[in-house]
């Protein structure tokens, strides 16, 4: 891994692949996404020195000497760290702050909001939700503009609510069978809605669909 690159560490490899593709379109050097803390440890102890690590600690394996964020900070103390997670509850924000993460952004934020956070963090800023920035100082802590999940989806592709739900599940890496169970519909119905959504957004596969959904502010469905 080259200096100045971005390292993605997330158990959700479809989400990571989509995010990596979008960041690369913005001219950033992004290495192959890593699915676990152990894979990240191997890369970092092997000499990787990325400029930024983006991770969702909620799905990572735990370590004996602390949580994943603390471990990543110990392995790469000079690397900027952004938490991209669906968990914005105070305990999660406090864990990010305590571990020394430079930002904590919703996984349901639009790609533009995530990109703005990435750029601010690489410039030396801290990016946290307003509720977590009290006492940090407004000159250091900033909150990225976050569009409501799916806010511009209907106008841009005329997706139905069910199609939007299914794309949210696709971003989360769920299979058609898992989506059917979650939404209490048949797998054939999932396939029909997903096929219609793919046609409307002009996507050729699940990764392309995930990229489109992220660009348009659709939040992953846990």
C-alpha positions in Angstrom: 0.0 0.0 0.0 1.4 3.3 -1.0 1.7 6.4 1.2 -1.2 8.8 0.6 -3.7 6.0 -0.1 -7.0 5.2 1.6 -7.5 1.9 3.4 -11.0 0.6 3.8 -11.7 -1.9 6.6 -15.2 -3.2 6.7 -16.9 -6.6 7.0 -19.4 -5.4 4.4 -17.3 -5.9 1.2 -20.0 -4.8 -1.2 -20.3 -1.4 0.6 -16.6 -1.1 0.6 -16.3 -1.9 -3.1 -18.9 0.7 -4.0 -17.2 3.3 -1.7 -13.8 2.5 -3.2 -15.1 3.0 -6.7 -16.6 6.3 -5.9 -13.5 7.6 -4.1 -11.3 6.5 -7.1 -13.6 8.5 -9.4 -12.6 11.5 -7.3 -8.9 10.8 -7.9 -8.1 9.1 -4.7 -5.8 6.1 -4.4 -7.8 3.3 -2.7 -6.4 -0.1 -2.0 -8.4 -3.3 -2.1 -10.9 -3.2 0.8 -10.1 -5.4 3.8 -12.8 -7.5 5.5 -11.5 -7.7 9.0 -9.3 -6.2 11.7 -6.8 -9.1 11.4 -6.4 -8.4 7.7 -5.8 -4.7 8.5 -3.3 -5.6 11.2 -1.4 -7.8 8.7 -1.2 -5.0 6.2 -0.1 -2.4 8.7 2.5 -4.6 10.4 3.7 -5.4 6.9 4.6 -1.8 6.2 1.4 -0.3 4.9 1.2 3.5 5.7 -2.1 4.8 4.3 -3.0 8.5 4.8 -6.5 7.5 5.9 -8.2 4.5 7.3 -12.0 4.3 6.9 -13.7 1.7 9.0 -16.9 0.4 10.5 -15.9 -1.1 13.9 -19.4 -2.6 14.5 -18.7 -5.7 12.4 -15.0 -6.2 13.1 -13.4 -8.8 15.3 -12.4 -7.8 18.8 -8.9 -7.9 20.2 -7.6 -8.7 23.7 -6.1 -5.3 24.3 -9.0 -3.1 23.3 -11.6 -2.4 20.7 -10.8 -2.3 16.9 -10.4 1.5 16.8 -7.9 1.6 19.6 -5.9 -1.2 17.9 -5.9 0.5 14.5 -4.7 3.8 16.2 -1.9 1.9 17.9 -0.8 0.2 14.7 -1.0 3.4 12.6 -0.6 6.4 15.0 0.2 8.8 12.2 -2.7 7.8 10.0 -6.0 9.7 10.0 -9.0 7.6 11.0 -12.6 8.0 9.9 -15.4 5.9 11.4 -18.2 5.3 8.9 -21.0 3.6 10.9 -24.8 3.4 11.2 -24.4 3.7 14.9 -24.5 7.4 15.9 -25.6 6.8 19.5 -23.6 8.6 22.2 -21.7 5.5 23.4 -20.5 4.9 19.8 -19.4 8.5 19.4 -17.7 8.4 22.7 -15.7 5.3 21.7 -14.6 7.0 18.5 -13.5 10.1 20.4 -11.7 8.1 23.1 -9.9 6.0 20.5 -8.6 9.2 18.8 -10.6 8.8 15.6 -10.6 12.0 13.5 -14.2 11.7 12.4 -17.4 9.7 12.8 -20.0 9.9 10.0 -23.2 8.1 9.4 -23.1 5.2 6.9 -26.4 6.5 5.6 -24.9 9.9 4.6 -24.8 10.8 0.9 -21.5 10.1 -0.8 -21.0 13.9 -1.2 -21.2 14.2 2.6 -18.7 11.3 3.1 -16.4 12.8 0.5 -16.5 16.2 2.2 -15.6 14.5 5.5 -12.7 12.6 3.9 -11.3 15.8 2.5 -11.6 17.7 5.7 -10.0 15.0 7.7 -7.1 14.7 5.3 -6.7 18.5 5.7 -6.3 18.1 9.4 -9.9 18.7 10.6 -12.1 16.6 12.9 -15.6 15.7 11.6 -18.2 14.6 14.1 -22.0 15.1 14.4 -22.9 18.3 16.2 -24.0 16.5 19.3 -20.5 15.1 19.7 -18.6 18.3 19.0 -19.7 20.2 22.1 -16.5 21.2 23.8 -14.2 20.2 20.9 -14.1 23.7 19.4 -15.9 24.9 16.3 -12.6 25.6 14.5 -11.6 21.9 14.7 -14.9 19.9 14.7 -17.1 20.2 11.7 -20.3 18.3 10.7 -20.6 17.3 7.1 -23.8 18.1 5.3 -25.9 15.0 5.2 -28.8 14.5 2.9 -31.8 12.6 4.2 -31.5 8.9 3.0 -33.2 8.6 -0.3 -34.1 12.3 -0.4 -33.5 12.7 -4.1 -34.1 9.1 -5.2 -37.7 9.4 -6.4 -37.1 12.5 -8.5 -33.9 11.0 -10.1 -35.1 7.5 -10.9 -38.8 7.3 -9.9 -38.1 4.4 -7.6 -40.9 2.9 -5.6 -40.6 2.7 -1.8 -40.2 -1.1 -2.1 -37.4 -0.7 -4.7 -35.7 1.8 -2.4 -35.9 -0.6 0.5 -34.4 -3.4 -1.6 -31.5 -1.1 -2.7 -30.9 -0.3 1.0 -30.6 -4.0 1.7 -28.3 -4.5 -1.3 -25.9 -1.9 0.1 -25.8 -3.8 3.3 -24.7 -7.0 1.4 -27.9 -9.0 2.0 -28.7 -11.8 -0.5 -32.1 -11.9 -2.2 -33.2 -14.7 0.2 -32.1 -12.5 3.3 -34.0 -9.5 1.8 -37.1 -11.6 1.3 -37.0 -12.7 5.0 -36.4 -9.2 6.2 -39.2 -7.6 4.2 -41.6 -10.6 4.6 -42.0 -11.1 0.8 -41.1 -13.9 -1.5 -37.7 -14.2 -3.1 -39.2 -13.9 -6.6 -40.8 -10.6 -5.5 -37.4 -9.3 -4.4 -35.9 -10.3 -7.8 -38.7 -8.6 -9.6 -38.4 -5.3 -7.7 -34.6 -5.4 -7.9 -34.7 -6.0 -11.6 -37.0 -3.0 -12.0 -34.7 -0.8 -9.9 -31.7 -1.9 -11.9 -33.5 -0.9 -15.1 -34.5 2.5 -13.7 -31.0 3.4 -12.5 -29.2 1.8 -15.5 -27.1 -0.6 -13.3 -25.7 -3.8 -14.7 -24.9 -5.6 -11.4 -25.2 -5.4 -7.6 -22.0 -3.3 -7.2 -23.2 -0.7 -9.7 -26.6 -0.6 -8.0 -24.8 -0.1 -4.6 -22.7 2.7 -6.0 -25.8 4.4 -7.4 -27.7 4.0 -4.1 -24.8 5.5 -2.1 -24.5 8.5 -4.5 -28.2 9.2 -4.0 -28.3 9.0 -0.2 -29.9 5.6 0.4 -28.9 4.4 3.8 -27.9 0.8 4.3 -30.5 -1.4 6.0 -29.0 -3.3 8.9 
